Amino acid sequence: MLEFNLERVLTNVRNATTDDLLDRATVYRSEMEPEALRIIDKELIDRGVTVEQVQAHLESRQEVVARPDGTVVKCSFCWKPAIESGWSWHRLFGKIPIFPRKLARCGDHAKSAPGSS
């Protein structure tokens, strides 16, 4: 397990988007270090995010893909939580199908990723 690095976490949290912090504070909460969660929660408060906004964000993420152990699957193309998972083709140069692979997609990448046929 990696050692908790306070300075690295502070820098990461300060540079993160509010949407990313909301994902960490809600859907990824059970996977986060308690110290990191305190920093994230404080940053959200400092950014003026209300409890109602946090609740609304959590409700918008109800359709996430979870593993049997309860952890949330991340999108294959970004760090957002996946809302769908399935098989697709790994394509050479984005065109030539080479081999099948399992992909997970968030709302932004659902059915828009290369090889999503």
N, C-alpha and C positions, 0 to 999 in steps of 0.2 A: 504494500500500500504506500502511496506517495505521502510525503510529509506535508502538512499544511503550511503554506507560505503566505503569510498575511499580506505582505507588500504586493505579491503577484495577484492575489485575489482582489485587493483594493483597486489596482490598476485595471484589471479585467472588468470589474463591476462598473467602474467609472466610465469606461469606454463602450460598454454594452448599450444596445438600444433598450428602450423601455419595454418593448414587446418581448425581447429576449429575457429581460429580468423577470417579467411577469410569468413567462414559461418556467423559469427556474424556481420561482416562488410558489408556483401552483403545481403543474403537472410533474415536474422533476423534483419536487420538494423532498420526497422520501429517499432520493438518491444523493442528496446534498449533505455536506458537512454542516453541523449546527453553527459553527463559527461563520461559515460562508453565508448561511441563511440570515444571520443577524445583520451582516453587512448589506446583503441584498435588500432585506426589508427596510433598513435605514435609508438606503439609496432611493428606494421607491417613495418613501415618505418625503425625503428631501426634494424629489422631483414633483411632489404634489399629487401623487397617485392616491386616490381615495380607496377605502375599503370596498365601496360599491364597484369601482373599476376593477379591482382585483377579483371580486366575486363574478362580475360579468365576463372577465377574461377566462376564469375557470370554467364557467358554464359554456363558453364558446369552444372549449377544448374537451368536451365530454366524449367525443367520438374518436378518441385516440386508440392506436393499436398497442396492446400490452402483451408482454411475454408471460409465460405461466407463473414466473416469480413476482409478477406485478410491476416490474420496471417497464417504462415507456419506451417504445421503439422510436428512434430518431429517423427522420427523412434521409434517404440515401443521397440527397443532393444538397442538404443544408442541415442546420441544427434544430429545426422545428420538430414538434412531435408529429409522427406519421398518423394519417387518418385512413390509409389503405396500404395493403401489402399484397404482393403477388409476384408471379413469374413474368419475366420479360427477356428480351435478347440483349446480350452485350454486343454492341455494334462497333465494328472497326470503322474509324473516321465518321462515326455517327450514321453509317449507311448499311454496311455489310454485316448481317447477323453472324456472329461467331459461335457463341454458346449461350445457353439459357442461364439466367441468374435471378435470384430473388431480390426484389426491390421494394422499398417502403417509400411512400410519398406523403408529404404534407399537403395541406389545402392549396398552397401555391403551385406545387409540382404535380398534383394529381392529374393524370391523363394529359399532361403537357410535356412530360419528359420524353427525350428521344427513345424510340422503341416502345412506346406505350400502347402499341396496337395489340 
